[in-house]
Amino acid sequence: MMQEPGFEDAIIYQIDPALFYDSDGDGCGDLAGITERLEYVRDLGADWIWLLPFYPTPYRDGGYDVVDHLGVDPRFGRPEDFDRLLERADELGLRVIIDLVAQHTSIDHRWFQQARSDRDSPYRSYYLWSDDEPQDQLEPVFPGVEDSVWSWDEQAGQYYRHMFYRHEPDLDLAQPAVRDALYRVIDHWLSRGVAGFRIDAVPYMVERARAADPRDDGLWLLDDLRRYVTDRRPGALLLGEVDVPVDEYAGYYGAGDRLSMLLNFWMNNHLFLALTRESGQPIRESLIEIPVPPAPARFANFLRNHDELDLEQLTETERKEVLEAFAPEERMRSYGRGIRRRLAPMLDGDHRRIAMAHALLLSLPGTPVLLYGDEIGMGDDLARSERRAVRIPMQWSGKPNAGFSTAPPDRTIARAVPDGPLGYRRTNVADQRDTDDSLLARVRRLVHARAAHPDLAVSTCEVLEAGPDSVLALRFPESSADLITMINLSPGEVDVTLRIPGLEHYAEIVADRPYPPPAAGLTLGGYGYRWLGRDRGVPYGSSLGTHRP
């Protein structure tokens, strides 16, 4: 099979199928609705899409409680709708990855139903059972919601393990039959045309592999997974949810032959510490401390995602600092460790600050991942429980239900938030799409600038001394434009000093506002950002990238 172009320069846009766009007016977003809105994603500048689960599900955990890994839930459409989505994405130059949920199933999955009803069922070994509640010191992923990772099942007459919710029993990947089932799932979706997978809860999968074979601390599972996927689709992306201490990252990459990308929780935590302190220092230190992924692997950097902002990679003191800044009320916090708010309300709805945060994200070495709706500054709904607070309908317009659905409001899968500055009446795509100074326009310019300079995807960069502590300045000297990015995390204007000869040969690529040429001195406005590229024979003022799409 010929090697297809890979994931190295990807810009990923994360979509929740239930909440993006409802094409048939039944109150739930669907695959056909995503297909209708793919041009919006392409116009934004993203070239990969990560779809959250659309499998058959009771939908008690946003679709991660799967009852059939090979199907499409009728509320999201038909298998043909998924095929059409992939066809249209291909026409637009977009690739699609989907969630691979292999750590657990729904309690309603036929495997579990057969396992609980018959100790001699071949599916009994698919799950973890015990006659007595083990004292294994395992802590539930959602403390305060679940008291233990073991629950008694009356029908089975045993305890079963669930690291997440009790309605999501853990699969035992130590069993070859379970791994074979996993590979059948991979086969199915690769054959339909997906470009890869975001793999849920990878460390827990590795823990079960370790129980079967302690070789490489259980990471041999990722070797096998990579080989299996590559044999079927060279260049496929394996994006891992790996929230572990930073010194464990290297094992999940291997020699570049395990996971393609890791979601960079270490950088994410320190990015919010930097925003809290209005200082670039936490990020400067993180860039030094974090391991360099082996080529062609990358880190996947993000601001927010569909879960809580889990701050466990910070010290207790640092975590308290971020919580006090961005979640001052107890209802804004979750599980004793994180924040259940979207980006915009944490940054007080300030479009300058939200755009600066995106400039920061897009400046970091690695692959940027954008959560749907953050590009317009959507808010959240703290009336919804747990992580559901950030899982609200996409705000397309000021029409009822935010233009997400034509169903009666009481029949939508989640309430669209109408009120307040971040509600859909005042924050939506329709109002921002054609406004040059809107948040959407600013983020679009940044994403297009990033797409025009894929050198930022390289795994290394130089951290520059810039003078003010609030400024993060990075240089990518091996890039075609010898790129320099500068971000001011504070609200006050600052003067920047870079010890780089020949600044007169650099030109503006993208900035938060017009600035004098670099040779006249470097200034950054409050929450300002500037990207400069070296003029290699091109007069100052000529475009070195896509300034405005």
Disulfide bonds with the S-S distance in Angstrom:
none
